[in-house]
Amino acid sequence: MATVVLLGTLDTKGNEYEFLRGQLRAHGVEAMLVDVGSGGDPLVEPDVGAAEVAAAGGAELAALTDRGEAVETMARGAEAVVRRLYDEGRLQGILALGGSGGTSIATRAMRALPVGVPKLMVSTMASGDTRPYVGAVDIAMMYSVVDIAGINAISERILANAAAAIAAMAQVDVPAHAEARPLIGATMFGVTTPCVTRARERLEELGYEVLVFHATGTGGQSMEALARGGYLVGVLDATTTELADELVGGVLSAGPERLDAAGELGLPQVVSLGALDMVNFGPVDTVPERFRSRNLYEHNPTVTLMRTTPDECRELGRTIGRKLSAARGAVALFVPLRGVSMIAVEGGPFHDPAADEALREGLHETLSDTVEVHELDLDINDPAFAEAMADRLHELVRGPDKEREAT
């Protein structure tokens, strides 16, 4: 029988969790209650008590008198407990409900679980910006409509739906993949789509399955989360544009750790400079005032692109050079000399030879001899450029022994 972990503050929402447990059992699923409340006695008996969760977070429950400290400790402890239950085979799904504090605690625990494990969060926060809660993991957020304060005509239906959903997810038989092939992660943007499409096709010809991630901040994070989860055998990081948003202040940053995961793991990686000519904003009237005089391009009514300057490009080059030089595995950097995006080619609105040269200069300032560099007199979307990257990644994944055999 599948088990769904119900994680929540049972000192304030015990009645709602008791209702969820009854619903889950009616669907043929066992429920395990994990108490992350720190404000008083639970209203329903948990299977894993708050004191145990606090201890897993490194503190005694009675010592948690400050709310901020209590939330952080219980979140840390919930993460450890949930991961342990999964590793022991005692968790086939997880469901939680809460306001801002409960959502923060529960989703941190959910993010510790691998992609594919069913995760459902019923929250008052689900109709706004959910990125801080979901991160790069497959957490499903359900808006509670009303506050989570008792069982009423609305909450009863919402919670019943949530229980039915997680019960079904926890019990579903995932169909076996028709052909188990090694997985490659690749990054793509609209302005690098032809490149990544051809590279994907070439890698599929070579026997790989390619997972393509839209480089929108969460896309890069998701690819690196799968890499850390052990899913990928290599990375085709053709589109590193998220680093430009992180540096300049665009809306699609993946954080300062972007481009670190594959290197830290020693995964073979082929990297390029896709869309480093641009920083992303929303509609043109949302572009910060300090940037209004810059080279702006309205990609569509909801996306405005801003050309990176030579100084910004030089710093981006230095950053990429440092990150690739620190990698523990094989790295190949491919530099397209005729444009890093569809609109940076000659005649395009972001064509800027000085910025492109500054990008290359920055790279060579920090690149070590351990990184092989391929400078090709092509633009990034030329099929020959894409095929060269795909073929080199195939060689790196196979390793030196396979290369020698081939010769």
C-alpha positions as CSV (number, residue, x, y, z in Angstrom):
1,M,0.0,0.0,0.0
2,A,1.3,3.4,-0.9
3,T,2.0,5.9,1.9
4,V,1.5,9.6,1.6
5,V,3.3,11.8,4.2
6,L,1.1,14.6,5.5
7,L,3.4,17.3,6.8
8,G,2.0,20.3,8.7
9,T,1.6,22.3,11.8
10,L,-0.7,20.0,13.8
11,D,-0.9,22.5,16.7
12,T,-3.1,24.8,14.5
13,K,-4.3,22.6,11.6
14,G,-4.7,19.2,13.2
15,N,-8.4,19.0,12.3
16,E,-7.7,19.7,8.7
17,Y,-5.0,17.0,8.6
18,E,-7.2,14.5,10.3
19,F,-9.8,15.1,7.5
20,L,-7.1,14.6,4.9
21,R,-6.0,11.4,6.5
22,G,-9.5,10.0,6.4
23,Q,-9.8,11.0,2.7
24,L,-6.6,9.3,1.9
25,R,-7.6,6.1,3.6
26,A,-10.9,6.1,1.7
27,H,-8.8,6.1,-1.5
28,G,-6.8,3.1,-0.3
29,V,-3.7,5.0,0.7
30,E,-2.0,5.0,4.1
31,A,-1.2,8.4,5.7
32,M,1.8,9.3,7.9
33,L,1.4,12.5,9.9
34,V,4.6,14.6,10.5
35,D,4.2,17.5,12.9
36,V,6.2,20.6,12.2
37,G,4.3,22.8,14.6
38,S,6.2,24.6,17.3
39,G,3.5,26.5,19.1
40,G,1.8,24.0,21.3
41,D,0.4,20.5,21.7
42,P,-0.9,18.8,18.5
43,L,-4.6,18.6,18.0
44,V,-4.2,15.1,16.5
45,E,-1.6,12.4,17.3
46,P,1.3,12.5,14.8
47,D,3.4,9.6,13.6
48,V,6.5,11.7,13.7
49,G,6.3,14.3,16.5
50,A,7.5,17.9,16.5
51,A,10.3,17.2,19.0
52,E,11.7,14.6,16.6
53,V,11.5,17.1,13.7
54,A,13.1,19.9,15.7
55,A,15.9,17.5,16.8
56,A,16.5,16.7,13.1
57,G,16.8,20.4,12.5
58,G,19.5,20.7,15.3
59,A,17.5,22.1,18.2
60,E,15.3,21.3,21.1
61,L,11.6,22.0,20.5
62,A,11.2,23.8,23.9
63,A,14.0,26.2,23.0
64,L,12.2,27.5,19.8
65,T,10.7,30.7,21.2
66,D,11.5,33.0,18.3
67,R,9.1,32.5,15.3
68,G,11.7,33.0,12.6
69,E,14.1,30.6,14.3
70,A,11.4,28.1,14.8
71,V,10.3,28.2,11.1
72,E,13.9,27.8,9.9
73,T,14.6,24.9,12.4
74,M,11.4,23.0,11.6
75,A,12.0,23.5,7.9
76,R,15.5,22.1,8.2
77,G,14.2,19.2,10.3
78,A,11.3,18.5,8.0
79,E,13.7,18.3,5.1
80,A,15.9,15.7,6.9
81,V,12.9,13.6,8.1
82,V,11.2,13.6,4.7
83,R,14.3,12.6,2.9
84,R,14.9,9.8,5.4
85,L,11.4,8.5,5.0
86,Y,11.9,8.4,1.2
87,D,15.2,6.7,1.4
88,E,13.6,4.0,3.7
89,G,10.9,3.4,1.1
90,R,8.1,4.8,3.4
91,L,7.1,7.7,1.3
92,Q,5.3,7.5,-2.1
93,G,3.9,11.0,-2.1
94,I,3.7,14.1,0.1
95,L,0.8,16.5,0.8
96,A,0.8,19.6,2.9
97,L,-1.4,22.6,3.5
98,G,-0.7,26.0,5.0
99,G,-0.2,29.7,4.9
100,S,3.1,31.4,4.2
101,G,4.9,29.8,7.1
102,G,3.6,26.3,6.6
103,T,4.2,26.6,2.9
104,S,7.7,27.6,3.4
105,I,8.4,24.7,5.7
106,A,6.6,22.1,3.6
107,T,8.0,23.1,0.2
108,R,11.5,23.1,1.5
109,A,11.0,19.4,2.5
110,M,9.4,18.7,-0.8
111,R,12.4,20.2,-2.7
112,A,14.6,17.6,-1.0
113,L,12.8,14.8,-2.8
114,P,13.8,13.6,-6.3
115,V,11.9,14.7,-9.4
116,G,9.0,12.4,-10.0
117,V,8.0,11.8,-6.4
118,P,4.4,13.3,-6.1
119,K,4.4,16.6,-4.2
120,L,1.3,18.7,-3.6
121,M,1.0,21.9,-1.7
122,V,-2.4,23.4,-0.9
123,S,-1.6,27.0,0.0
124,T,-3.0,30.5,0.4
125,M,0.2,31.6,-1.4
126,A,-0.5,29.6,-4.6
127,S,-2.1,32.4,-6.6
128,G,0.9,34.6,-6.5
129,D,4.6,34.2,-7.2
130,T,5.3,30.5,-6.4
131,R,8.9,30.4,-7.6
132,P,10.4,30.7,-4.0
133,Y,8.4,27.7,-3.0
134,V,8.6,25.5,-6.2
135,G,12.2,26.2,-7.1
136,A,13.4,23.7,-9.7
137,V,11.3,20.8,-8.5
138,D,8.0,19.3,-9.6
139,I,5.9,20.7,-6.8
140,A,2.2,21.1,-7.7
141,M,0.6,24.1,-6.0
142,M,-3.1,24.3,-5.4
143,Y,-4.7,27.5,-4.3
144,S,-6.8,27.0,-1.2
145,V,-9.3,29.8,-2.1
146,V,-10.2,30.3,1.5
147,D,-7.8,30.5,4.4
148,I,-7.0,27.2,6.0
149,A,-9.0,27.6,9.1
150,G,-11.4,24.8,9.7
151,I,-13.5,22.5,7.5
152,N,-16.2,24.4,5.7
153,A,-18.2,24.1,2.5
154,I,-15.3,25.4,0.4
155,S,-12.3,24.0,2.2
156,E,-13.9,20.5,2.4
157,R,-14.1,20.3,-1.4
158,I,-10.6,21.7,-2.0
159,L,-9.0,19.4,0.5
160,A,-11.0,16.4,-0.8
161,N,-9.7,17.2,-4.3
162,A,-6.2,17.4,-3.0
163,A,-6.4,14.1,-1.2
164,A,-7.8,12.4,-4.3
165,A,-5.1,13.9,-6.5
166,I,-2.1,12.9,-4.3
167,A,-3.7,9.4,-3.7
168,A,-3.9,8.8,-7.4
169,M,-0.3,10.1,-8.0
170,A,1.1,8.0,-5.2
171,Q,-0.5,4.8,-6.7
172,V,0.0,5.4,-10.4
173,D,2.1,2.8,-12.3
174,V,4.6,4.8,-14.3
175,P,4.9,3.2,-17.7
176,A,8.3,1.8,-18.5
177,H,10.2,4.0,-21.0
178,A,10.2,2.3,-24.4
179,E,13.9,2.7,-24.8
180,A,16.3,3.5,-21.9
181,R,18.8,5.8,-23.4
182,P,21.4,8.0,-21.7
183,L,20.1,11.4,-20.8
184,I,21.7,14.7,-21.9
185,G,20.5,18.1,-20.6
186,A,20.5,21.0,-23.0
187,T,19.6,24.7,-22.6
188,M,17.7,26.6,-25.2
189,F,16.2,30.1,-25.7
190,G,14.0,31.3,-28.6
191,V,17.0,33.0,-30.2
192,T,19.1,29.7,-30.0
193,T,16.3,27.3,-31.0
194,P,17.8,26.3,-34.4
195,C,21.1,25.4,-32.7
196,V,19.7,23.3,-29.9
197,T,17.1,21.6,-32.2
198,R,19.9,20.5,-34.6
199,A,22.1,19.4,-31.7
200,R,19.3,17.5,-30.1
201,E,18.6,15.7,-33.4
202,R,22.3,14.8,-33.8
203,L,22.6,13.5,-30.2
204,E,19.4,11.4,-30.7
205,E,21.1,9.9,-33.8
206,L,24.0,9.0,-31.6
207,G,21.8,7.2,-29.1
208,Y,20.9,9.8,-26.5
209,E,17.7,11.2,-25.1
210,V,17.9,14.9,-24.8
211,L,16.0,16.9,-22.2
212,V,15.7,20.5,-23.3
213,F,15.4,23.3,-20.7
214,H,14.1,26.8,-21.5
215,A,16.7,29.1,-20.1
216,T,14.3,31.3,-18.1
217,G,16.0,31.0,-14.7
218,T,14.0,28.0,-13.4
219,G,15.0,26.2,-16.6
220,G,18.7,26.3,-15.8
221,Q,18.0,25.5,-12.2
222,S,15.9,22.5,-13.2
223,M,18.6,21.1,-15.5
224,E,21.2,21.4,-12.7
225,A,18.9,19.8,-10.2
226,L,18.5,16.8,-12.5
227,A,22.3,16.7,-12.9
228,R,22.7,16.7,-9.1
229,G,20.1,14.0,-8.9
230,G,22.2,11.7,-11.1
231,Y,19.9,11.7,-14.1
232,L,22.3,13.1,-16.7
233,V,25.4,11.7,-18.4
234,G,26.4,15.0,-19.9
235,V,25.3,18.6,-20.5
236,L,25.0,20.6,-23.7
237,D,24.8,24.1,-22.1
238,A,24.4,26.0,-25.3
239,T,22.4,28.9,-23.8
240,T,24.1,30.5,-20.8
241,T,22.0,33.7,-21.0
242,E,20.7,33.4,-17.4
243,L,24.2,34.5,-16.3
244,A,23.6,37.9,-18.0
245,D,20.4,38.4,-16.1
246,E,22.1,37.5,-12.8
247,L,24.9,40.0,-13.6
248,V,22.9,43.0,-14.8
249,G,19.6,42.5,-13.0
250,G,17.2,40.9,-15.5
251,V,14.2,38.9,-14.6
252,L,15.4,35.5,-15.7
253,S,18.4,34.9,-13.4
254,A,19.1,31.3,-12.3
255,G,21.2,32.6,-9.4
256,P,24.9,32.9,-8.9
257,E,25.5,29.1,-8.8
258,R,24.4,28.7,-12.4
259,L,27.0,26.7,-14.5
260,D,28.5,25.2,-11.3
261,A,26.7,21.8,-11.0
262,A,28.1,19.9,-14.0
263,G,31.6,21.0,-13.1
264,E,31.3,20.1,-9.4
265,L,29.9,16.7,-10.4
266,G,32.6,16.0,-13.0
267,L,30.0,15.6,-15.7
268,P,31.2,16.0,-19.3
269,Q,29.9,19.3,-20.6
270,V,30.0,21.3,-23.8
271,V,29.2,25.0,-23.2
272,S,28.6,27.9,-25.5
273,L,27.7,31.6,-25.2
274,G,24.1,31.5,-26.4
275,A,22.1,34.7,-25.8
276,L,24.7,36.4,-23.7
277,D,24.0,39.4,-25.9
278,M,20.8,40.0,-23.9
279,V,19.2,40.7,-20.6
280,N,15.5,40.0,-20.1
281,F,12.7,42.2,-18.8
282,G,8.9,42.2,-19.1
283,P,6.9,44.7,-21.1
284,V,8.9,47.7,-22.2
285,D,7.3,49.9,-19.6
286,T,8.7,47.6,-16.9
287,V,12.3,48.2,-17.9
288,P,14.1,50.1,-15.1
289,E,14.5,53.7,-15.7
290,R,18.3,53.5,-15.6
291,F,18.2,51.2,-18.7
292,R,15.7,53.2,-20.8
293,S,18.5,54.7,-23.0
294,R,20.1,51.3,-23.8
295,N,19.6,49.2,-26.9
296,L,16.2,47.7,-26.3
297,Y,14.4,45.2,-28.5
298,E,10.7,44.2,-28.0
299,H,10.8,40.5,-28.6
300,N,7.0,40.4,-28.0
301,P,4.5,42.4,-26.0
302,T,5.5,40.7,-22.8
303,V,9.3,40.4,-23.3
304,T,11.8,43.2,-23.8
305,L,15.4,42.4,-24.4
306,M,18.4,44.7,-23.6
307,R,21.8,44.4,-25.4
308,T,24.7,43.7,-23.0
309,T,27.5,46.2,-23.1
310,P,31.2,45.5,-23.7
311,D,31.9,45.9,-20.0
312,E,29.1,43.5,-19.1
313,C,30.2,41.0,-21.7
314,R,33.8,41.1,-20.5
315,E,32.7,40.3,-17.0
316,L,30.4,37.6,-18.2
317,G,33.4,36.1,-20.0
318,R,35.5,36.2,-16.9
319,T,32.7,34.5,-14.9
320,I,32.3,31.7,-17.4
321,G,36.0,31.2,-17.6
322,R,36.3,30.9,-13.8
323,K,33.4,28.5,-13.6
324,L,34.6,26.2,-16.4
325,S,38.2,26.2,-15.1
326,A,37.0,24.9,-11.8
327,A,35.2,21.9,-13.3
328,R,36.3,18.5,-12.2
329,G,35.3,16.8,-15.5
330,A,35.9,17.3,-19.2
331,V,34.8,20.7,-20.6
332,A,34.7,22.0,-24.1
333,L,33.8,25.6,-24.8
334,F,32.4,26.5,-28.3
335,V,32.6,30.1,-29.3
336,P,30.5,31.3,-32.3
337,L,32.5,34.1,-33.9
338,R,29.6,35.4,-36.1
339,G,26.9,35.9,-33.4
340,V,25.8,34.4,-30.1
341,S,22.1,34.6,-30.9
342,M,19.6,34.9,-33.8
343,I,19.6,38.7,-33.4
344,A,23.3,39.2,-32.8
345,V,24.4,38.3,-36.3
346,E,25.5,40.9,-38.8
347,G,22.5,43.1,-39.6
348,G,20.7,42.1,-36.5
349,P,19.5,44.6,-33.8
350,F,22.0,43.3,-31.3
351,H,25.0,43.0,-33.6
352,D,27.9,44.5,-31.7
353,P,31.4,43.4,-32.6
354,A,33.0,45.3,-29.7
355,A,30.8,43.5,-27.1
356,D,31.5,40.2,-28.7
357,E,35.2,40.8,-28.6
358,A,35.0,41.9,-25.0
359,L,33.2,38.7,-24.2
360,R,36.1,36.7,-25.7
361,E,38.7,38.8,-24.0
362,G,37.0,38.1,-20.6
363,L,37.0,34.4,-21.3
364,H,40.6,34.2,-22.1
365,E,41.5,36.2,-18.9
366,T,40.2,33.4,-16.7
367,L,40.1,30.2,-18.7
368,S,42.7,27.6,-17.7
369,D,44.5,25.2,-20.0
370,T,42.2,22.4,-18.8
371,V,39.3,23.8,-20.9
372,E,39.5,23.1,-24.6
373,V,38.2,26.0,-26.7
374,H,36.7,25.8,-30.1
375,E,36.3,29.2,-31.9
376,L,34.3,28.6,-35.0
377,D,33.7,31.2,-37.8
378,L,30.0,30.5,-37.6
379,D,27.0,31.9,-35.8
380,I,25.5,29.9,-33.0
381,N,22.5,28.7,-35.1
382,D,24.5,27.4,-38.0
383,P,23.8,23.6,-38.3
384,A,27.5,23.0,-38.5
385,F,28.1,24.7,-35.2
386,A,25.4,22.6,-33.5
387,E,26.7,19.4,-35.0
388,A,30.2,20.1,-33.8
389,M,29.0,20.7,-30.3
390,A,26.9,17.5,-30.3
391,D,29.7,15.4,-31.7
392,R,32.2,16.7,-29.2
393,L,29.9,16.0,-26.3
394,H,29.4,12.5,-27.5
395,E,33.2,12.0,-27.5
396,L,33.5,13.4,-24.0
397,V,30.7,11.2,-22.7
398,R,32.3,8.1,-24.2
399,G,35.6,9.0,-22.6
400,P,39.2,8.6,-23.8
401,D,39.1,4.8,-23.8
402,K,36.2,4.7,-26.2
403,E,37.9,7.4,-28.3
404,R,41.0,5.3,-28.6
405,E,39.0,2.3,-29.6
406,A,37.3,4.2,-32.3
407,T,40.7,5.1,-33.8
